[in-house]
Amino acid sequence: MEAEGRVPGPPLPAGGEGPGADSHLAAGVLGTAQGPLLAAAEVLALDDEEDDLEVFSKDTSLAEVNSFSPSVPISPSSMINQYKFEDGPELRDLFITVDDPESHITAIETFITYRVVTKTTRGEFDSSEYEVRRRYQDFLWLKSKLEEAHPTLIIPPLPEKFIMKGMVERFSDEFIETRRKALHKFLNRIADHPTLTFNEDFKIFLTAQAWELSSHKKQGPGLLSRMGQTVRAVASSVRGAVKNRPEMFTEMNNYMETFSQKINLLDKIAHRIYKEEREYFNEMKEYGPIHTLWSASEEDMAESLKGIAGCIDRCCRATERRMAGLSEHLLPVLHEYVLYTEILMGVLKRRDQIQGELDSKVDALANKKTEKDLFSEEIGKLEDKVERANNALKADWDRWKQNMHWDMRSTFTNVAENNLRYYEE
């Protein structure tokens, strides 16, 4: 994966709670030309050497962000380029593109399909290039199969059924493009994962024609099997706290609880700022024509009024570009990590369920004098299962944190650059 060679970046901000927290962060992150840089420093000031699971850094200054190299010009671009130069060449053998959305209207439903183009040099594929069409439900099926096959790996999130509800209309061009980008990212995150990329259902998703995929879906577990899995999951979840949970996973759980609070707060603030920016833009669009009409009836002030109208028009265009930057780069990334928090909490619970099953067997063995051989065999299998789950989650946790650090760093750097351009204009 792209981020694996990078130096892990910092986590989210030490933003305060309380009534003024939203306003403070809104002004700091996106409000002024210098604010974005300062906020990027606060939001992304992790120090992995001191505490890899520390979520916040309260004593970060702009000087710390600018301390990469005294000889390098300090700018958002130089910051992001410095990290890019640290990457080594990647040896990728699977390239996926999601594009060409197409509407389908039937008597029963209306839906969108997307073209999924795959190019690969892997020997297990019969061809080097595939082109199939998939609808959103097919992506949901793939995600559920990956979670079923790898319960303690971090499966990338999919956009919800109604992404950014209230901001865009379903089936509008903006909605479809937002979803297309999210689906493209979803498949490429899987392709870059060292384990998920070799999943057989993933290969079928990329290569099978629509009728073949439909036939393959019908071969999944039956209703009774799925009900049994649900019952076992519920039974495990009500057993109470896991007695022998390793400290590392307790720290992960605490990290995710704090991270969830902060990323949800940032997501809420970003959406509110985007909404206010749109309202400001719509109001400003009305003032340019008003000044132009005014200039026609005021000969002495005509040139000045036309100049103001031209200035307002330039401000409108700059504001529109700024809004596009927010909707294309900031909002999707923040929301993706809001969804990631739910996924990670679910993965940690599934790990705890395996641990809880092992604990219950150990307790049963201690209380029973007979059937010791049978219990010992079951315990041995569960111990292996717990160890595999722990190792899988630990490796995936490190990868996820590196990706998160990089995504947050590049996202807020991009916001800072957009704001600088906006205020310069």
C-alpha positions, 0 to 999 in steps of 0.5 A: 500500500502506498502509505506503508513506506511513509513515516506515520503522521500525527493524529487528531486534535486536542480540540476542547469539548464544551459549547465553544469547541465547534466555533473554535475548531471551525475558525482554526481549521478552515477560517483564515489563511493562517488558520488552516496551517495552524489547524493542520499542525494541531490536528496532525501532531502525533508523536509515535515514538513517545506514544503510538496510541496517543490521540492528541497533541496539545503543545503543537506549534506552527514552528513544529510543522515547519521544522522539516528542514531549514533549507527547504522552503516552508509551504504546504506543497513542500511539506507534502512533497517531502513525504512523497519523496520518502516513498520507495517504488511500488511493485503493484500488480493489480490496477482497478478503475471505477468509472462510467456510471450508467442509469437503469430504469425498470418497472420495479426500481431505478439504479446505477451501475458502474464500470469496473476495469481491472488490469493485472499481471497476476498468474491466478487471473486468466486474462490481463484485463477485465471489464464488468459492470457492478451496482451498489448492492454488488459492492455490499455483497463483496464487503460482507463476504470479506468480513465473513472470511476475515472477521479480524481484518479491517475491511475498508468502508463503503459509502452509505446508501444515501451519502451526504444526505441532505446535501445532494439529491439521490441520482444527481450528478454530484451524488453519483460522482461522489459515490463513484469516487468512494467505490473506486477508493474501496476497491483500491484499498482492498487491492493494496491490502496484503491479505484481502487482495487475494480473496477469492470472492474479490477475484470473482467480483472483478472478473465475473459477468453479471449472471456469473456473479448472481449465480455465485451469490446464491451459493452463499450460506443459507438463512439458518446458517446466517441466523446461527452466526447472529445468535452466536455473536449475540451470545458472545456479546452479552458475556460481559468484559473479557477477562484476559484481554491483552493490554494492547487491545484495551489501548486500541479500544480506548484510542478508537473511542477518543478518535471517534469523538474527534473525527465525528466532531471534525466531520460535523464542523466541516459540513456546517462550514460547507453549508455556510459557505454555500449560503454565502456564495448564493447571497454573493451571486445576487450582489454582482448583477445588482451593482451592474444594474445600479451603474446604469442609473448612476452616471457619476458612479458607473465605473466604481459600481462596475468595478465592485460588480467585477470584484464580487464576480471574482470573489464568487468564482474563488468561493466556488473553487474553495467549496469544490475543494471542501466537497472533493477533498475534505468532506469525503476523507473525514466521512470515510474515517467516521465510517472506519471508526464503526468498522474498527470497533466491530473488529475489536468486538469480534476479537473479544468474542473469540477471546471470550469463547476461549475464556469460557472453555478454560473456565469449563475445564477448571470446573469439570473433572471429566472430558479433560482431553476433549476440552484441552483439544478445544482450548488448543484450537481456540488458543490458535484462533485467538493468536491468529486473530491478534496477529491479523489485527495488530498488523492491520492496525499498524497499516490502518494508522499509517494510512490514516496519518497520511490521509489526514496530513495530505487532506489538511495540507490540501485545505491549507493550500486551497485557503491560501489560494482563496485569500490571495485571490 
